[in-house]
């Protein structure tokens, strides 16, 4: 279940947390034989290596079109879909599919208690759940919506604060790959609890959205986000003068393109945004994925040669023959990985984004900017990106961006602890609160008598 990522999946799966799943088609919890009463909300924990992870699980009943899911504040995820689930007599089985493996749970229900074991590749653990009798929260409200970006219809969810009147609003951009609205659900709920209207949506070709993300470059994705901003501004619960955007990784990288398409964004939050040439970002990412810096000097030179060959084919249109020759020569090296086959989407997507110039894009941003990075980011070079984006904003006479650097965090803001090799990952606990506090500080809500429109 852990989303470790392959050498090339920075275009396929975003590393926002331990459990960014490709669970795109899910069904209600199926029951067979004797009714077990598993449907409902359960609270408890998953335990591995002696480390307990608090979770909330929701099992949908047969005939209910809702999706069974789980949430964990510690993992900073909400409503992650359960891909398969069934119960027979007092036996309960469910699975959660990740990009690398599937975690399989088997247990037994005894009244208001479920206990059992789970297996994920070589990892084994136990789980224990107790039925929750608490009523549904009257806080954050949800409304499923659709909006159009040109000929493409996009589907999402609007999260609304419990208070009446008009509010600040925020649109969440997706990371790379087949990312649905669930990926930003945790942050969106935190913003909604803090008084923002939040819009999360399925990337084109994912979930209920039309189109195909594998044929969409940065401009098309920015067009989709701009359409989302226009949709937000038109909502009766939103103060149209106070709409901002948030993006992580690929989403953060394209935030300046969204700003250029809109007039008067209230703020831009770019988290782990690539601020340098995409080919340079890819070189950095692949090099880290194979542990280039830890190789012996002679082996390191060969590995560098191979990485550069991949990037040259992907981003600079070099002939693949030389790459295939190197793959044959290095196939027995410890760091080696086979390049994607010629028809893989990696190559097409890389070519689509190769010409993106971050400096030009950021130079024209006028909205207040918050840049957020983990110092141990293994996908995006943090220091180089911060320097490049700051220089581009300065060249455009923009005020200095606010910069938040988490010194102990990686790309997904998971804490890096070389002495800790077991248990569940730990995340920066103040990440959401930091973003919310800053967004509020730069987007004061106008007096009730002022216009809602920019």
Secondary structure, 3 states (H helix, E strand, C coil): CCCCCCCCHHHCECCCCCCCCCCCCCCCCEEECCCCCCCEEEEEEEEECCEEEEEEEEECCCCCCCCCEEEECCCCEEEEECCEEEEECCEEEEEEECCCCEEEEEEEEECCEEEEEEEECCEEEEEEEEECCCCCCCCCEEEEEEEEECCEEEEEEEEECCCCCCEEEEEEECCCECCCHHHHHHHHHHHHHCCCEEEEECCCCCCCCCCCHHHCCHHHHHHHHHHHHHHHHCCCCEEEEEEEEEEECHHHHCHHHHHHHCCCCCEEEEECCCCCCHHHHHHHHHHHHCCHHHCCHHHHHHHHHHHHHHHHHHHHCCCHHHHHHHHHHHCCCCCCCCCCCCCCHHHHHHHHHCCCCHHHHHHCCCCEEEEEEECCCCCCCHHHHHHHHHHHHHHCCCCCCEEEEECCECCCCEECCCCCCCCCCCECCCHHHHHHHHHHHHCCCCCCCCCCCC
